[in-house]
Structures are given as structure tokens and as C-alpha cells.
Amino acid sequence: MKLEVGMYCYIKNFREYGIGIIDCILDNNLCVIDCQHNAHTVSCDNVIASHNIIDLIEVGDYVNGELVSDITGEYFRIGDVSHNKPWLSNNIKTILTHEQFENNCFRIGD
């Protein structure tokens, strides 16, 4: 897939930066990505992107403050409710990747 400005994305192996938006694609195969108002310049080869943000959600992420526990075909199990992709696509307010969650937890007894 050809990357385009405005696509939702994350940096391979760096989902702890969160999901962002491609702000700029430079001539030397570099992308400028805005992840939560922090700009990152990375090789375009290290970017996973989609026009639909729902394609970037993984099990273990949090959508609208609720845990994504299962993704099966066209359905996402979030909290105690299953949602189909079209409905969820139109109702996402926030996403926290499971990597962000893990990196920002205070651990008791560690």
C-alpha cells in the first residue's frame, strides 16, 4: 500500500508511541508522523498505515477506555459488548495501544 499524508499509522516495533497520523512524506523515503503531538521522522518502510483507524487496533489495546479482548472477522469484543467494524469505525474517540499501557503502568512489587 502506498503511504499518503493523512493516513493513520504507527511505527513498527514502536507502538508505545501510539497511533498517529502521517503529516509529511519526504523525498528520501522518510515519513513525519504526529503521535500525540510528538513528531517522529522515520523510514517509510517502518510504518504500518491505513486510511481506516480500525485496521490498526489489536487485541489488548483500549478503545474508548475499554479493553479490546477479541477481534474475529468483522467483530471487535470491547468490554462486554461486540461491535461490528462499521459501527466501531464511527464511534472511536480514543485508542491506547497495549504497548503504551504497559510502558506507563506503575508496577507494585517490581
Short mmCIF file of the C-alpha atoms (twelve columns), coordinates in Angstrom:
data_MODEL
# 
_entry.id   MODEL 
# 
loop_
_atom_site.group_PDB 
_atom_site.id 
_atom_site.type_symbol 
_atom_site.label_atom_id 
_atom_site.label_alt_id 
_atom_site.label_comp_id 
_atom_site.label_asym_id 
_atom_site.label_seq_id 
_atom_site.Cartn_x 
_atom_site.Cartn_y 
_atom_site.Cartn_z 
_atom_site.pdbx_PDB_model_num 
ATOM 1   C CA . MET A 1   0.000   0.000   0.000  1 
ATOM 2   C CA . LYS A 2   1.277   3.438   -0.895 1 
ATOM 3   C CA . LEU A 3   1.584   5.745   2.094  1 
ATOM 4   C CA . GLU A 4   -0.257  9.047   1.927  1 
ATOM 5   C CA . VAL A 5   -0.422  12.154  4.089  1 
ATOM 6   C CA . GLY A 6   -3.362  11.913  6.479  1 
ATOM 7   C CA . MET A 7   -3.275  8.129   6.884  1 
ATOM 8   C CA . TYR A 8   -3.475  6.687   10.393 1 
ATOM 9   C CA . CYS A 9   -0.310  4.819   11.326 1 
ATOM 10  C CA . TYR A 10  2.114   3.517   13.873 1 
ATOM 11  C CA . ILE A 11  5.833   2.858   13.748 1 
ATOM 12  C CA . LYS A 12  6.788   -0.851  13.513 1 
ATOM 13  C CA . ASN A 13  8.204   -2.079  16.811 1 
ATOM 14  C CA . PHE A 14  7.368   1.294   18.415 1 
ATOM 15  C CA . ARG A 15  3.614   1.118   19.077 1 
ATOM 16  C CA . GLU A 16  4.416   2.548   22.526 1 
ATOM 17  C CA . TYR A 17  4.489   5.928   20.739 1 
ATOM 18  C CA . GLY A 18  0.828   5.329   19.951 1 
ATOM 19  C CA . ILE A 19  -1.191  5.600   16.804 1 
ATOM 20  C CA . GLY A 20  -0.572  8.753   14.820 1 
ATOM 21  C CA . ILE A 21  -1.145  10.434  11.503 1 
ATOM 22  C CA . ILE A 22  1.277   10.830  8.603  1 
ATOM 23  C CA . ASP A 23  1.968   14.580  8.405  1 
ATOM 24  C CA . CYS A 24  4.519   14.594  5.601  1 
ATOM 25  C CA . ILE A 25  6.349   12.241  3.253  1 
ATOM 26  C CA . LEU A 26  9.825   13.448  2.331  1 
ATOM 27  C CA . ASP A 27  11.662  12.692  -0.914 1 
ATOM 28  C CA . ASN A 28  14.239  10.475  0.801  1 
ATOM 29  C CA . ASN A 29  11.625  7.843   1.838  1 
ATOM 30  C CA . LEU A 30  11.087  9.378   5.270  1 
ATOM 31  C CA . CYS A 31  7.720   9.965   6.921  1 
ATOM 32  C CA . VAL A 32  6.956   12.594  9.535  1 
ATOM 33  C CA . ILE A 33  4.407   11.146  11.935 1 
ATOM 34  C CA . ASP A 34  2.442   13.014  14.592 1 
ATOM 35  C CA . CYS A 35  1.850   10.686  17.546 1 
ATOM 36  C CA . GLN A 36  0.030   12.552  20.309 1 
ATOM 37  C CA . HIS A 37  1.575   15.881  19.288 1 
ATOM 38  C CA . ASN A 38  5.101   14.440  19.164 1 
ATOM 39  C CA . ALA A 39  6.671   14.385  15.707 1 
ATOM 40  C CA . HIS A 40  8.764   11.385  14.693 1 
ATOM 41  C CA . THR A 41  10.714  11.124  11.441 1 
ATOM 42  C CA . VAL A 42  11.164  7.520   10.359 1 
ATOM 43  C CA . SER A 43  11.783  5.457   7.266  1 
ATOM 44  C CA . CYS A 44  8.520   4.885   5.396  1 
ATOM 45  C CA . ASP A 45  9.480   1.190   5.357  1 
ATOM 46  C CA . ASN A 46  8.958   1.139   9.153  1 
ATOM 47  C CA . VAL A 47  5.391   2.439   9.066  1 
ATOM 48  C CA . ILE A 48  2.156   0.452   9.255  1 
ATOM 49  C CA . ALA A 49  -0.668  2.621   7.876  1 
ATOM 50  C CA . SER A 50  -4.308  2.581   6.854  1 
ATOM 51  C CA . HIS A 51  -6.984  5.043   5.833  1 
ATOM 52  C CA . ASN A 52  -9.240  3.373   8.424  1 
ATOM 53  C CA . ILE A 53  -8.019  3.634   12.019 1 
ATOM 54  C CA . ILE A 54  -9.849  0.450   12.955 1 
ATOM 55  C CA . ASP A 55  -7.316  -1.559  10.926 1 
ATOM 56  C CA . LEU A 56  -4.592  -0.588  13.425 1 
ATOM 57  C CA . ILE A 57  -6.378  -1.832  16.551 1 
ATOM 58  C CA . GLU A 58  -5.041  -5.013  18.174 1 
ATOM 59  C CA . VAL A 59  -6.245  -7.272  20.977 1 
ATOM 60  C CA . GLY A 60  -5.050  -5.755  24.253 1 
ATOM 61  C CA . ASP A 61  -5.495  -2.156  23.092 1 
ATOM 62  C CA . TYR A 62  -8.016  0.117   24.800 1 
ATOM 63  C CA . VAL A 63  -10.731 1.778   22.722 1 
ATOM 64  C CA . ASN A 64  -12.779 4.488   24.418 1 
ATOM 65  C CA . GLY A 65  -11.289 3.336   27.741 1 
ATOM 66  C CA . GLU A 66  -12.345 -0.320  27.339 1 
ATOM 67  C CA . LEU A 67  -10.142 -3.350  26.689 1 
ATOM 68  C CA . VAL A 68  -10.265 -4.999  23.251 1 
ATOM 69  C CA . SER A 69  -10.409 -8.674  24.218 1 
ATOM 70  C CA . ASP A 70  -11.100 -10.274 20.828 1 
ATOM 71  C CA . ILE A 71  -11.142 -9.465  17.122 1 
ATOM 72  C CA . THR A 72  -12.963 -12.000 14.954 1 
ATOM 73  C CA . GLY A 73  -13.685 -11.207 11.331 1 
ATOM 74  C CA . GLU A 74  -15.874 -8.116  11.295 1 
ATOM 75  C CA . TYR A 75  -16.394 -8.004  15.084 1 
ATOM 76  C CA . PHE A 76  -14.465 -6.478  17.967 1 
ATOM 77  C CA . ARG A 77  -15.179 -7.503  21.560 1 
ATOM 78  C CA . ILE A 78  -14.677 -4.407  23.691 1 
ATOM 79  C CA . GLY A 79  -15.547 -4.635  27.349 1 
ATOM 80  C CA . ASP A 80  -18.654 -6.819  27.489 1 
ATOM 81  C CA . VAL A 81  -20.010 -5.845  24.066 1 
ATOM 82  C CA . SER A 82  -19.326 -6.966  20.492 1 
ATOM 83  C CA . HIS A 83  -19.248 -4.251  17.825 1 
ATOM 84  C CA . ASN A 84  -19.079 -4.592  14.069 1 
ATOM 85  C CA . LYS A 85  -16.362 -2.678  12.204 1 
ATOM 86  C CA . PRO A 86  -18.619 -0.072  10.554 1 
ATOM 87  C CA . TRP A 87  -20.267 0.882   13.850 1 
ATOM 88  C CA . LEU A 88  -16.974 0.973   15.743 1 
ATOM 89  C CA . SER A 89  -15.234 2.976   12.998 1 
ATOM 90  C CA . ASN A 90  -17.760 5.755   13.504 1 
ATOM 91  C CA . ASN A 91  -17.656 5.673   17.302 1 
ATOM 92  C CA . ILE A 92  -13.950 5.640   18.229 1 
ATOM 93  C CA . LYS A 93  -12.993 8.544   20.460 1 
ATOM 94  C CA . THR A 94  -9.706  7.278   21.956 1 
ATOM 95  C CA . ILE A 95  -7.199  4.459   21.436 1 
ATOM 96  C CA . LEU A 96  -4.447  3.458   23.835 1 
ATOM 97  C CA . THR A 97  -2.154  0.745   22.475 1 
ATOM 98  C CA . HIS A 98  -1.305  -2.127  24.778 1 
ATOM 99  C CA . GLU A 99  2.360   -1.110  24.437 1 
ATOM 100 C CA . GLN A 100 1.548   2.394   25.722 1 
ATOM 101 C CA . PHE A 101 -0.367  0.863   28.620 1 
ATOM 102 C CA . GLU A 102 2.499   -1.484  29.534 1 
ATOM 103 C CA . ASN A 103 5.124   1.283   29.337 1 
ATOM 104 C CA . ASN A 104 3.141   3.617   31.562 1 
ATOM 105 C CA . CYS A 105 1.993   1.229   34.304 1 
ATOM 106 C CA . PHE A 106 3.189   1.665   37.842 1 
ATOM 107 C CA . ARG A 107 4.063   -1.831  38.996 1 
ATOM 108 C CA . ILE A 108 3.713   -2.829  42.621 1 
ATOM 109 C CA . GLY A 109 6.463   -5.083  43.929 1 
ATOM 110 C CA . ASP A 110 8.817   -4.828  40.945 1 
# 
